Amino acid sequence: MLGTAFAPHALAAALTAAALGPVPPPPPSPPSVAGSPAAGSSATNAPAQPAASASSAGGGSAGAAGTSPAVAAAATPASIPATGSTAPLDFIPVTQTLARVAACAAVGKIPEQFDVHIVDRHCQLLASLEAKWRQTWLAQAQPFFAAVVPRDIPPTVVYPFGGGDLLTALVVYPNATEITTLSLEPAGDPRSINALAPGDLDPMLSDVRDKVNHLLHYGHSKTTDMGKLAKSKLPGDLTYALAALEINHFDPVSVRFFRLSPQGEVIYMTGDDIANMPESKGRRSPFANLEIQYVPRGGGGRRIFRHIAANLDDKHMAADPSVLRHLEPKGPIAAITKAASYLLWWNTFSQIREYLLRNMVWMISDSTGIPPDEATAAGFEQIPYGQFDGPFLGGGIRPTEVFRKLWADKAQPLAFRFGYPDVANHDHLLITRRLPR
């Protein structure tokens, strides 16, 4: 991402429980949704959940005890039409395999060609990384979000420059019914797990852990890491999303890919589309835009996560306005951005900035969010936390004195990192909220 997520089976749960004590109950579920989120659902913040147990013995199914009927039904291979079909393709069976192997999820099976001991060791190491993250970051961040995020926040979340960081969105807005991330990186093809040679499994899982460790330690993924993962043998953004769902105790039940019509409507990929489309990478790939429908493991209605691969600068948005036409009908939104290379400061990213100022009700960010002068002019109040002495990245894109003054005059304490540090390695965070009209 210009700007960010695992939990495994029995040993993982034991490690987490030992580090953090008893597991709290799952968060309350929003109203049931059928294909689209329920508007007007309230959101309260509840702790992210450790993953459920998943047996890997013999490479068998991993979630019989803790898997909901919706997940069990979605696991049947019959849910994937033949590759010449005109029906939308649902990739849930192969995605559950990817989730089991790379994200140590409580669904799916380990393919017979893979060494189960390699997967088990990966899950043990991943569990250790997660337990440390829970102790050092989540224990500080979760109470903060529970205190500051309004309970009547819109259930629809938009996260520009947020590819790969479903984790943060779920932690800040755990009861969101629709989350959309946008970034340059494509979601990736889940079928790549079936093409992975047995000898490639260990190094690929090691690479996943390295990238996740950076995310968990720093709170964001480096653009270079996301670029490398996008070109790797496993799908980068999709793998991160599956990990984020697992760590928050959600199960994927439908996985589809789509393109946007010129009017911004979602058009799902069919077997014919994929069969007739030439092999391509990046935003031109048929596997660039992703939709995952998922459910809380403790029961509840479907929620939607979408990732859209797009260049959000003004030139590209003017040439192809489908992204803005897709976003506008969502109505009032909650927003988030962090580690976004200060692109919302740039004059050349005015369209996405203006979309946020027109539609968002409440936003959380680091200093890469909305500049104070533009937020004030659009009727927002900004509340800074931590300390900000200057941007983490240079470039002289916009005078920073207004930012320094905001933090110097109003900042409240902050006990954890959120996105970039400042130029002096200080943690900081910014809330931007619409004032009553």
N, C-alpha and C positions, 0 to 999 in steps of 0.2 A: 504494500500500500504506500501511497504517498502518505504516509501517515500511519496495521496489525495485525491463535489459539489453538484436556485430554484426560481423559480419565479412563481407566481400564477396568479389569475384572477384580477378582477377590483380593489379590495382594494390593492392588491400587486402593481399593476401599479401606483395607486394613491400615495402610500407610497414612491415608488421609485421616481416618478416625483416630489413629494414635496421635497424630499431630494436633488435631483440632477438637477432639472430644466428640460427643454425640452429634449425629447428623440431624439438623432441623427438618421439619416437614416441608414438602414441596410448596412453592408459592401458589396462591389461589389462582384458578384458571379464569380467563375471560370468557364471555359468552361464546357458544359454539359458532364456528364460521364454516361456511360451505363454499370453498373456493375463493372467498375474499374475506378480509377481516371485518369484524363487527365495529361499526362506527360508534363513537361515544363511550367506549369501555373505559372505566377508570383504571388507573395503574397504581399499585403500591409496591414498594420495594421489599423484596424478600431475599434471603441469602442464596447465592448460587449453590447448587447442589453437587456433591460428589457423585461420581458415576455409580451405576448399579453394578452388581457382580455379573461376570460373564465367564462361563466356563470355556476354556479353549482345549480341553482334553480331546485329543484325536482330531482336532480341527473341526469339531462339531458345532452345532448351532449354539449361539452364545446368549440367549436371553429368555429362556422359556419361562422362568419364574417371574421376571420383572418386566416382561414385554406386554404391552397392551394389545387387545384384540385388533385394533386398527393397524398396529405395526405387524402383527402376525399375518394379517390378510394382505398387507402390502408386500410381504416377502415372497409371495408366490410368483414364479417365473412367468405365469400367464399374463401378468400385468404389462409385459413388454410386447407390443405388436411386432409383427415381422418387419424386416427392414424394407420392404417395398410398400408399406402401408401408408394410407393417407391420414390415419389417426395420429394424434399427438403421441409421441414416445414417452413412456415413463421409465426412467432408468433406476428405479428404487432397488431392484435386486442387486445389480452390480455395484450400486452406490453403498449398499449395506455391507458388501464385501470389503470395499475400500474403507468404510468406517470401522469395521472390525479390525482390519490389519493395521491401518495407519493411525486411526484415532482411538483405538482400543475401546470401541463402543460395545454396548450390550446387545447389539443386533448383528446379524450377518454371520458368515462362516469363514474360517481360514481355508483357502483353497488347498487341495491335496498336494500341489507341487511345492508349497512353501513349508519350510521347517518351522513347526509350531514353537520350538524353543527360541528361535530368533524373535518371533512375535511376542512371546511371553517376556523375554528380556527387555524388549522395546517398551512394553507396557509397564514393566516394573520401573524402568528409568523415567518414563513419562509421568508415572504416578509420583515419583520423588520430586520431579520438577513442579508438579502441580501443588503438592503439599507445601513446598517452600513458598510458592506464590500465594497460597492461601494465608500462610502465616505472616509473610512480610508485606504483602500488598492488599489483599482482599480484606483482611481483618481491620485495616485502617480505612480503606476506601468505601466498603459497603455501608458502615454506619453513616458516613458522610453523605452518600447518595440518598440513603433513606431519610435523612433530615432535610435535604435541600430540594429534592425533586418533588414537584407538586403532585398531589394524589389525583388531581383531575387533568393531568397532562394528556394531550392527544395520544391515542394508541398507535398512531402512524408515525414512524421514524424515518428520516432521511439523513444519510451520512455521506456527504460528498468527500472525495479523496479517501474513502474508507475501505478499499478493497482488502480483503483478508482479515478484517477486524470485526467480525460479527461478535466476538467475545465481549469487547467493551460495550457494544450496544446492548447486549443481553444483560450485562451487569448493571449498567446505568438504568435501563428501561426493561426490567425483567418481565413485565406483563404487556409489552407491546404486542399487538396482533399483526402488524405489518412492519417490516424493516427493509429498507432499500439502501444498499451501498453502491457507490459509483467510483470507478477508478479506471486507469488505463489497462489493468491486467485482466485477461480473460479468466473465466471460471475454470476451464479445463475439462477434459474428457474422462469421465469415470471409468470407461472401458480399458484405460491404460493399465489398470491393476491386473487384468487378465493377460496382458501382453508382457508383463514384467517377468524377466527370467529369474529362476530361483537364486542364481548367484548375485543378482542385483538387489535382492530384498534387503539384506543387512545394510549396505551403504545408503540405500534410499531412505530407510527408516532412520538411520543416523542423521541424514540430512534434514529430515522432518523434525527430529528432536532439536537439532541446532537452531533451526529457524524458530521453532516454538519457544525455545529457551530465551532467545533474544526478545521475543514478544513478551513473555512472562516477566523477564527481568527489567526491560525498559518501557514496556507498555505500548510499544508500537513496532512495526516491522519496517526495516530499511527498504527503500525503493529498489536498491540493488538486489536484496534478498528476494523480493517479490518477482523481480525480473528473472532471476535464476530459477526460482521455483516454477515460474510459468513455462520455462523451457525444459524442465526436468521430465523424468519418466512417470512422475505422478502429478496429478492436477493440483496446482498450488492453492488457489482461492477456495476450491471445493474442499480440499483437505482441511484447510483452516476452519471452514464453516462447520464441517462435521465434528471437528474437535471442540469448537465452541458450543455446539449443541450438546455434546456428550458431557462436557464439564458442567453444564447448567441443567443436566437431567432431562433433556428433550430427545425425542426420537423422530428421525425423518420418516415420513410415510409416503411422500411423493417427490420425485426429482425430475424436473423437465427443463428443457432449454428453449429459448425463444429469441425472436427478433422483434423490433418495434416497427409498426407501420409508420408511414409519414405522419399520421395523426396521433402517434404515441400509443396505439393499442398493442397489447401483447399478442403475438402470433406464435403459437407453440410449434416447435420443430416436429416434423413427421418423418417417417421412414423414407419417404420419397425425397424430402428435402435433403436429408443427410446423404442418401445414396447418390443424388445428382449434384451435390455441391463439391467443387474441387477442394482438395486438401489445402487448408490455409491456417495461418497462425494469428495470434493476437485478436484484435477486435473484429476481424473478418471471419474468424472461425465460427462454425455453427455451434460450438460449445463455449462461446464467449459469455452469453447472458444466461444466468442460472435462476431457477426458481425451486426452492425447497419448501414443501409444506411439512410442518412438524407439529408434534403434540407433546404436552407435558407427560412425563412418564407416570405420574400419579393419577392421570386422567384429566380430561378437559378437551376443549374444542381445538380445531386446527388453527395454526397460525402460519404466516407466510414470510419467508425471507427471499428477497430478490437481489441479485448482483447484476449490475449493468456495466459492461466494459465500454467506456466512452472517454474521449478527450473533452474536458469541460471548459476549455478556453473559448473566448468569444468567436474566434474564426471558425472553429469546428461546430460550435453550437448554432451559428448562423447558417452554415452550410447544411447542417442536418438538425433541424429543430425538434426531432422526434423525442429526444430525451426530456426537454422542457414540456412538450405537449403531454408526455406520460406523467410527469410530476404534478403539473398544475391541478388536475382534477382531484388530487388527493385531499385538497382542502387544508385546514389547519394541521400543522405537523409539529412534532418535537424534532430537534436537530442535534447533531453532534459532529464535531470534527476535531482532529488532533494530528500532530506530526505531519501537517499538510504542506510543508515547504513554503508556508506563508503565501500561498497562491491566492487566498481571499483578500490579501492586501493589494494584489496587482490590478492595474486598470484593465488588463487583458482578460480578466476573469469576472467581468462585471455582471454578466447575465446570470451565472449561478449565484453570485452574491445577492443580486436583486431578487432572484427567486426566493432565497431564504428570507430576506427582509419583508417580502410580501406575504409569506405563508407561514413562517415559523411563529410559534407562541413562546417557546422556551428552548434555549440552546446551551449546551455545555461544550467547552473547548479549552485548549491551551491558548497561547498567544497567537496561534495561526488562525483564529476565528475571525469574526467580523471586527473591522477597525472601529474604535470608539466614536470617531466623528460621524461615520456613516450610521452606526447603530443609534446614536442620539438623534440624528436627523430623521430617522425612520420611526421614532417613538419607542425606543427600547431603553431600558436601564441595564447597566453592566455592573456586576459585583465581582471584584477580583479576589483571589486567594493566593497565598504564598508571596513570592517576591519575583519581580521582573526588572532586570537592569538593562535589557537589550535582547535582540533576537538571537537565537541559537545559530541560525544561518545568516551570513552576510548578504550583501547585494545592494543595499541602499535603495530598495524598491519604494519605500515610503518613509517619511520622517517618523522616528520612533519616540520622540519626546512625549507625544500625547499618550502613548502606551505606558511609558515610565511614570508619567504623572498620575495616571489612573491607579496604578498599583501603589505609588507612594502615598496617595491621598486616602485610599479606601480599603487596602488589602486586609484580609482576615487570615488567620493561621491556616496552614495546610500541612498534613502529615504524610503525604504520599505523592508519588510522581504521577502526572497525567500527561502523556505525550512528551513533547520536547522539554528539556530544561531550558533555562535562559542562558545567556552568554556566559554567566558566572556559575552555571550548574545549579541554579536555584529551581526548586519545584514551584510550579504555579498552575493556576486554573482560572477560568473565566466563565461566569454565568451571564447570559444575555437573555433578558426576559422582557416581553412586551408590557408596556405600562397601560393601565386602564384608559380607554378612550372616552 
